[in-house]
Amino acid sequence: MVSPDELLEDEIIVQGRAYGHLFRSRRLTTGAEVRLVDGLGAARFSRVVEVSGTSARFEVGAAAPANEPDKLVELLVPIPRSSRLAWMVEKATEIGVSAIRLIHSERAPRGSAGQRLDRLRRIAVSAVEQSQRSVLPEISGVHAFAEIGGLLEGVPERWFLHQGDTPSSHVAGEGRAALLVGPEGGWSADELATFEALGCRRMRLGPTVLRIETAAVVGCAGLLSGGGAR
């Protein structure tokens, strides 16, 4: 991933983490053809023309496909325990989620992800490069539960996962959607009432009880699956 300004140039010098990913992990060599992206949705085909021990020079060519879903799906979710948070961010990024909002809820473990956000963004950058997306999802939080109404403003399609008698029923398509995933203890009665007041619809993934991170990825994949790609 490079900056938006760099992607406008005819030639780019790549260094640092991006260099390590391309020339140490992927072991690219002179002449290799790659897609370079800016994290905002732009992508261009590029060719390696020179490689040194710490940097490489690319010749930048024509625009490349964005490889992004037509549907924008935002994930609102409490912090999973331990390393599951990193896994969730990685997989949600890979499948095409546009934003990940970490939220508080009554039954979620207490703690702050403030010091973790930079690390989570680095994980998301790697996932964008691995999956050949072109958009880096926004990662924010931890948001108070009272902020959810504001976070959902402008999002017409709103869903929350709920393990109950309600069957799974949704139609994936173009547009913008949000999915709220609850903590391991489930949503409280007050939280469920808030979602109903905000016009959120219930979604059930099946009879089994999934961990937070699994439910987040499966639920978002279901919303994204019918939207196509660009």
FENVENKA-V599744 format. One record per helix or strand. SS is the DSSP state (A for helix, B for strand). FROM is the first residue (numbers start at 1). TO is the last residue. If there is no record, write none. Layout:
SS	FROM	TO
SS	FROM	TO
This chain:
A	4	7
B	11	15
A	16	25
B	33	37
B	39	40
B	43	51
B	55	63
B	69	69
B	71	77
A	84	95
B	99	103
A	114	131
B	135	135
B	138	143
A	145	151
B	157	161
B	175	181
A	189	197
B	201	203
A	212	224
B	229	229
